[in-house]
Amino acid sequence: MKLDVVKLDGKKAGSIELDDAIFGLEPRADVLYRVVRWQQANRRAGTHDTQNRGEVSRSHSKSIKQKGTGGARHGARNAPIFRGGGVAHGPHPRSHAHSLNKKFRALGLKMALSAKAKSESLVILDTAALTAPKTKELKANFATLGLENALIIGGAVVDANFKLAARNIMNIDVLATAGLNVESILKRKTLVLTKDALEAVNARFAVATAEEAPAKKAPAKKAAKKEEGEA
């Protein structure tokens, strides 16, 4: 897959080849859903809390005598059936985080990138940098590029002037390469990657592939050693 590289002023700055192993996959809704759910669950504070009957400020003594009242038998007023009593089976502070396989998370990110490429919502930007933090100027550049709702990945370090100018523009998010994630990609209509960010994405998945390669060869080596021992 080949895409044109554009500048902030809308002019072309060449073209670039995209890796089909990263940008050419067929997106699956179930994979994307699971990765986004994992992200949101890890972000939850889990600080919700209710008081049980042992924690409410009520008397723990028997409220009425056992017999002779003509009503039901009752114990302490801190029981959940009474107003002001404790909450039965209510929520308490806990972590909502759950684990998700590293390879599965990488697959989800690839599919999110592929989804943007497939829908022609991927833009490759030459550089994301400004000489001065002028929001009006940047907004005009975005209008030229047709960016109204976009996530911009500006390389390992985002240009300070660009970040300051973009933070006042509605529906525009700016992140460094390390912050690239599935939820942020799917949240915005268009994904904008600088050339530096694209190189970092390619390098990120190249390292992951290199780490997986020795693990696949390990069983073959073990089998060879076993055959030598038997011989």
Disulfide bonds with the S-S distance in Angstrom:
none
